Amino acid sequence: MVGAKGVYTAVKADNIRLVAAKLGVTQQHLRTVNALEAKAYLKVGQKLVYNNRKIIPQHLKDGIIINIPDRTLYYFRRGALVASLPVAVGSKTKNEKYVWQTPVGKFKITGKVKNPTWTVPPSIQTEMEENGKDVVMAVPPGPENPLGQYAIKTSIPGILIHSTTRPSSIYSFSSHGCIRLSPDMMEELFPKIKVNTRGEIIYKPVKLAVTDEGRVFLEVHHDVYKKSSNLVAEARQLVEKLELSERVDWEKFKAVLKQKNGIAEDISL
């Protein structure tokens, strides 16, 4: 597992949405565990408790795993997890005209660009026109470029891993399919990723793990893309596959599935 319970100290310009994006938790989580009102303002130096513990969904020897439901990028090198970073992924929009959902599938890194030019896809140009905005075909490098300062190209058509000019959008379903990282995290990740690095985008809203101490943890996210027919059944199958039925507190199991808070919770007896 990665992440843990912790305490965050607010800095200048912080708000609930931005802090949630930095930590890879939901805004509701921060409000609930810190007893904050919906429109609460943060003061510099204010302490916020949080829990961003997550189960690693899949391991690689070398490469990248992006799990859409938990909006997290996992980077492995020499069999070890070296980074787990909150990301923004595609919105749930899927209709006859637009599909903004991030696709699943294996990929490899085909290129890296610092200070990229954004070539606006025709579908987004159409959306601009429908929304009454000026239609542009390309956005040059600079503060108005939504790709930010760094872009990593993947072999999946139209899908980039890139920085952003909207850091508060991280850990949300809000892109047109690409994977966004916060500027500081992308700046750190960019030099580490090599061309031809392998990766996979997966969709696992339910994850189960057993610690070295024998504790059983369950993590459940909302099925935002409506790809799962039954989250309860998925969770039960994972428990049964690992032969853990006699070690699970089924009331805790039900509570985690009801809450779907995206935090790995101990469901052991």
HELIX and SHEET records of a PDB file:
HELIX    1   1 ILE A   16  LEU A   23  1                                   8    
HELIX    2   2 GLN A   27  VAL A   33  1                                   7    
HELIX    3   3 PRO A  122  GLU A  130  1                                   9    
HELIX    4   4 PRO A  167  SER A  169  5                                   3    
HELIX    5   5 PRO A  183  LEU A  189  1                                   7    
HELIX    6   6 PHE A  190  LYS A  192  5                                   3    
HELIX    7   7 LEU A  231  LYS A  241  1                                  11    
HELIX    8   8 SER A  245  ARG A  247  5                                   3    
HELIX    9   9 TRP A  250  GLN A  259  1                                  10    
SHEET    1   A 2 LYS A   5  THR A   9  0                                        
SHEET    2   A 2 LYS A  47  ASN A  51 -1                                        
SHEET    1   B 8 ALA A  80  PRO A  86  0                                        
SHEET    2   B 8 THR A  72  ARG A  77 -1                                        
SHEET    3   B 8 GLY A  63  ASN A  67 -1                                        
SHEET    4   B 8 ARG A 198  ILE A 202  1                                        
SHEET    5   B 8 GLY A 105  LYS A 114 -1                                        
SHEET    6   B 8 TYR A 150  THR A 154 -1                                        
SHEET    7   B 8 LEU A 160  HIS A 162 -1                                        
SHEET    8   B 8 ILE A 179  ARG A 180  1                                        
SHEET    1   C 2 VAL A  89  GLY A  90  0                                        
SHEET    2   C 2 PHE A 173  SER A 175  1                                        
SHEET    1   D 2 TRP A 118  THR A 119  0                                        
SHEET    2   D 2 ALA A 138  VAL A 139 -1                                        
SHEET    1   E 3 VAL A 206  VAL A 210  0                                        
SHEET    2   E 3 VAL A 216  VAL A 220 -1                                        
SHEET    3   E 3 GLU A 265  ASP A 266 -1                                        
END                                                                             
